[in-house]
Amino acid sequence: MKRGERIYSYIEEKSEAWPEEMLKGRVGFGAQEIAEALGILRNNVSKELNALQRQGRIVKFSGRPVLYFDRACLESALGVTLGECQFDDVEAICQSKKPQEPENPFARLIGADRSLRRQVEQAKAAILYPPDGLHTLIVGQTGVGKTLFAHMMFEYGKVMHRFAEEAPFVTFNCADYYNNPQLLISHIFGYVKGAFTGADQSKAGLVEEADGGVLFLDEIHRLPPEGQEMIFYFMDTGTFNRLGETQRSRRAKVLIIGATTEDPDSALTKTFVRRIPNIMKIPPLAERSTDEKLDIIKLMFQDEAQRVKKPIRVGVETIKALVGSIGSGNAGQLKSNIKLLCAQAFLNGIDSPEGIEVDFKMLPQQIRSGLLTLSANRQALTEVTKALGSDSCIIVPPGPDFPLTDGVSGAEFNLYQVVEAKVELLKGEGISSDLIKQILAADVNVYVRNLYNKKASVNMTTRERLLKIVDASLVDFAEQVALYVQKRMNASYHDRFLYAFSLHLSAFLKRVKSKDAAHKELEGTVPQDSLCLEVATEIGSLIEKHYRIEVPRVEIEYIALLLESSQEDDRDDRVVLVVATHGQSTATSMVEVAQRLFGTTDVSVLAVDMPLEVRPQAVLDKMAAMLQSVPCLKGVLILADMGSLCNLGPSLEKRLDVPVRTIDMVSTPLILEAMRKAELAGMDLDGLYDSLASFHGYEARDVTQDTELEKVTDDGRVVVTICSTGQGTALKLKSLVEEILCGAGQPLPVIPVGIVKLEEHLREIAEGHRIVAAVGVKKPAMRIPFISLEAIIDGEGEAALLELVTGSRSASTHRQGNRVVQSLCSESLCKFLTYLNPEKVMPLLMEFDERLEAGRREPLANPLRIRLLVHCGCALERCVMRKPLHYGGNPSELRTEKVEALKEAAEVFSEKLHLTLATDEYYFMAEMI
């Protein structure tokens, strides 16, 4: 039984045994009691209890301690239906049973809080605007949901009492009579007897029928100019006349909502467009986020499951194909496709009581091709795979409240199944072997990258998670291999590779035992000169030696693919740079020069050329299309030359829903500096923009290795710092290393070098000097003691560096280690503090750190220490400003000794500054440590 179910069973059993006469006040069971009864860690119990409450299975009573009770038992005993709130006691539940407010109709709209948020806000404002609302025009392609949106506006108006409950919503498609303008106008406004041939009696029009409500005019661009004139006159005055009348004596109170698939500026008269104050555009389905597309597909399958009264099983490949096939037909076409698929699946499984299955093989060719379309877009494929995750999904009727759930249980990872199922599928489509290998590489890459994150738990180590799936001896061997890989490839992806490799090795050993051969189609996917393939061959030898079995060539390819897919890819965490200039190829040339100088062809730097005859709108469309295929969640920085290109940022921001900033007067040095700070320093968008706004080019002479070589000591010893270039981050690292060495009385020269031609530079330095150590981001091939940047920050690298320089480990290394902490903390506090002087506060923070460590007798890792001290420095400023933070968690769940240790250490602030931190600040810091 899973942990959550064990906890729920305990609560359910205890709740049923609870005496009914004692159901008053605060009732239930605390996390500590459950943890002790079931032998589960308390923080894990708290996590599961919160999940059970969100699922609506238990009720939460606030207070100290927090108590939980079975919802069904409580509802049965009290005879009430409980809402979603948490209560102080049972009496509060009974008092809370009041008529609920009507539901906000837009809450049911997929994307209302995401891509359609701005449109929903516009719609609400249009309905609520005094005195009678704003007439609205909805623009969008066929099938995007314009009619649905209009209906939701009307429902929202009724909820907000702007319309009466019985108010009318009248719909009219202007295309029905577009070839007969007179008949169209008479239909909208009505006519009197004798107005035209056949008008035997007077008839009211749609405007009178919609009085007090909404008139929805679909395809409003079909209205002739005279019809538009009559409509905008009615919107202005609220008066109208029927066809055949001469006086505008009739009145009606109607909110006009129009819808069109055309550009309003070209399809409607300018006078009419000016009369509509609220124009909103509904984006096509193809531009909506992956999550929204999947939610829409899920909802459509749910509707069909409701109709057939059976569960529907949908394969992941089918859903991917549906996502990839989304085109100009939008939601309307997608709904038709899903209806057709479900109808066919219903006929195929009409005798099956378990449900029906929508299989990939039944998809028509135009939908099947969507799988290849999606596979070509790596970012979209990653998002869909991460959201779905399993081999099939089950849609269970009835109702829209159930989630899209995994149809396969168990945590076993089988790379063979991933590959072989995909090969059979794609071969059946007649796809070439070369293209199959490309799709395989992309799919496996996505699968492995999401595997570790999907199974990750903040409460368990990678080893603990693995031991629940494979035996300890295999994990031990896999850990040795992971350490070997980390050292061999000089890369820091130990946990991710360890997890994927352990599970794959388990599957491989099972195959060997059952004499089941792996699929040969994978051979050739990994380039023959790849380092991953070379290391995979070495891992194969380790497996053969350890398990005394033969590892076939195709298995080496599998392991190489695992290595390639397990590498850290932090591209999503970078700001994307867009260089945009006037001219046929100016931007392209500038980017090519910058990339050659920088030594990279990074796709996070894009070039957009604007020939003089091209309109800005076309450039905006091109820029948006380019960025849609590149991860840009951290934002986009446009480096433009002049004119209209400097004004595209706001439009691009709305279209992509990511932050965009613009800097003008672009130059090659500016591009180089932007690339350096975005890629190496990892700056966020605002920091990058601020730092580049004051950039005026490089000095005539940069810092080089030549100037540094003049500063060597008598014995020729030097330390080298390595970063992606010899500038910027490497110079910061240089000053940090110099601080460490000077603090230890060993002021050796420190030379910054870049990774481009690294070995050549190192050989040049080593010709007349002895390199004691290399510190930085890449381990050199030369036999030089190497200390990673992470180790320097953690503090361990500092001890190793001093040991290499002095020949012995210093007893005072720990105190000197505070130099790294102090330097990084000071840099952060300079950005955050407004009133306090970081230079004055920093010594007190270091004393606070010493007292805390002495009180706890347990040292903190440097990254955690830096985070804690920066928070503490900001807390002091909040104390001065009298704006302390409010802790929203449960203080009783924190360890008392941590809070007390923090308070004792913080006495330094009351002694030296006469400042006392708020109690809630201690809670936040206790949570950190």
C-alpha positions, 0 to 999 in steps of 0.5 A: 500500500502506498504511503498516502493510502496508509495514512488515509486508512489510519485516519479513516479507521480512527475517525469511524471509531470517534464517538459521535457525542464528542464531535464538537470543538477541534477533532482529529489526529495530528501529523506527529501522532500519525508518524509515530503510529505508522513509523513514517517521517513526520515531514513525509506525513505532513506532505501526504496530509496536505495532498489528501486535503487537496483531494478532498478526502480529509478535513483540516482543523487549524490551530496547534497542532493542526488536526485532520479528520475523515471528510466522509465520516464528518459529513455523515455525522453532521449531515452537511456537505463540506466546502473547500475551506479549513476550519477552526472547529466543528462549530465553525463548519456548521456556521459556514453553511451559507448559500454559495456565491454563483460560480464565475463562468470564466473559471471553466475557460481553459487558459483563463488564468494563462494565455487568455488572462488579458482577454478575460480581464477585458471581457469583465471590464466590458460587462461591468463598465458603467452604466450599461457596459462596453460594446465589444468586438471579438477577433479570431480565426475560425474555431478559436471559440469566439461564440463560447467567449461571448456566451461566457461574457453574458453568463458573467453579466448575469452572475454580476447582476448586470443582466436579469436572470431571464435576460435574452442572448440572441445570436445572428450570423450576418453571413446568412443574408450577406447577399441581400443587405435590405433583408439583413437590415430588416432582420436585425431591426425589424420592419413595418407592414408594407416596407417592401414587397411581401411585408404583409405585417409588421415584425420586430427585429433582433434588437427588440428581441435582445432588449435587456440582454446581448445581441451577438452578431457573428461574422459582423464583417458581412454587414453592409456599410449602411447596416454598420451605420445603423448599428453604430447609431444604435450603439451611440443613442440606444434608439432605432427604427424599423425598416419603413419607418422615418422616425428613430423613436424606438428604444432598446437596452442591448449590449452588442458583441460582434465576432469576425475572422477578418482584420477589423481595420480592413473589413469594417468601416473606420467609423464603425470600428471607432464606435466599438471601444473594446476589441479583443483578439482570441489567439489561435490554438496553435499559439496556446501553451502546451498545457492548454492544448493538452487540457483542451484535448482532455476536456474533449475526450471527457465529453466523449467519454460522458456520451458513450458512458465508458472509459476511453484509453488514449495512447500517448503517441495519439495525443502527441499526434493530435497536438502536432496536427493542430492547425488553422482548424483550431478547436473546432477541427480538433473537436471533429477529429476527436469525435470521429476517433471516438466513434470509430473506437466505440464501434471497435470496442462495442462489446468491451465492458472495460472501455474503448481504446483510441489507438494510433493505428486508427488515426487518418494520415493527416493526424498521424503526420502531426507526430512528425511535426511535433518531433521536429519541435524539440521544445514542444515535444519536451513539454508534451512528453513531460506532461504525459509521461506514461505509455497511455492515458485513461479518460474516465467518465463522468464529469470534467473533474477527473485528471488525465492520469497515467494508465501504467503503474510502477516505476520501472524504466525500460529504454528498450521499450521506448526505442522498440515501440517507437521503431515499429510505429515509425517503420509502419509509416514508411519513414526512412532509417535516418529520420527514425534515428533522429526521432529516436535520439530526440525522444529518448533525450526528452524521456531521460531528461524528464525521468529523474525530475519526474521521480524526484522527491525532496525527502529522498536521495537518489539512492533511496529512490533506487533501492525501492526499485533495484537491489543494493548491489546493482546500485553500488556498482552503478554509483561507481560507474557514475563517479567514473563518468563524472571524472572521465567526462568532467561533467556534473550530472551524477544523480541524473545519470545514476538514476537512468543508468541503474534502471537501464542496467537492471533491464539489460541484465533481465534481457541477458537472463532471458536471452532477449536481443536488443533492437538493432535500429538504434545503431548509428544514432550516436556519432562514432567520434562522440566522447559519449560513445567512447566512455560508453565503450569503457562502461561496457568493459566495466560491466563485462568485468563486474558481471562476467557477461558480454556487452553487445555493440548495440548496448554500448549505443544505448549507454552512449545515448543515456550519457548524451541525454543525461547531460545537464542542459541549462539553456532554458535558464538563459536570456535569449538575445535577438540582434535586429538591424536594418539591411539585407544581412547586417544582423546576420554578419554581426552575430557571425562575427560575435560568435566566432570571437566568442567561440560558440554557435549558440542558438540563444543568439538570433539574428533578424535582418530587416531589408528597407522594403519590409514592413515592421509587422513582417519582422515582428512575425518572423521574430516571433516564429524564430523565438517560438522554437527556442526556450526563452522563459527567462526572457528576450533581450532585443539588441536593435539598431534604430527606428521601428525595431526598437519598438517591437518589444511590447508586441513581442511580449504580448505574443510570446507571454515572456518578458522582453527588453530592448537596447538600441544602438547595437554594436559588435562589442555590445553583442559580445558583452551581452553573450558573455553576461547571459551565458557565463554570468547567467544574468537575468533579464533585468540585470542584463539590461541594466548592465548593458545600458551603461556599456560603452565598449571595451578598453583599447587593451584588454587584460591578457595572459601576457600582462599577468605573466610579468607578475610571477614570483621568484620560484615561478609558481602561478595559479590559473583560473579557467572560465569560458573566456579569459574575461568577466567571470574569470576575472571575478574568480581570479579576485576570489582566489587572490583573496584566499591566497593573500589571506593565507599569506601566499600571494601567488599570481593568478592568471585568468584563461578561457576554455578556447585554446585552453591547452595551448594557453596552458602549455605557453604558461607552463614553458617558464612557470610552474602551475600549482593548480587550476581553478574553474569550470573545465578540467584541463587535459594537462596533468595539473591539479584541478579544483572546480568552481563549485568546490571553491564556493562549497568551501572544500576547494579552498582547503584543497587549494591552500594545501597545494600551495603550502604543501600542508592542510592549514588548521585555520582553513575553516575560518579562511573559508569565510572569505568566500562567503563574505565576498559573495554575501557582500556582493549580494547585499550591495544589490538588496540593501537600501538603508544599511551599509553592507560593509558595516553589516558584513562583520556582524553577519560573520560574527552571527555565523560564528556564534550560530555554528558554535551553538549548533556544533554543526557546520553549514555548507557554504551555499546554505550559509550564503543564503542564510546570511543574505536573508539575515542582512535583509531581515536587519533592514526590514527591522529598521524599516519596521516591515518584518516578514510574516511566516505563513507556515506552522512554527510548531513543525520547526525544531525548537533547538534551531530557532533558539540557536538562531536567537542566541546568535542574533544577540550580536545585533542587539548588542552592536546595533540595538536591533531585535529581529521579529520572531517570524524572521527566525522561523524563515531561517530555521526552515532554511537550515 
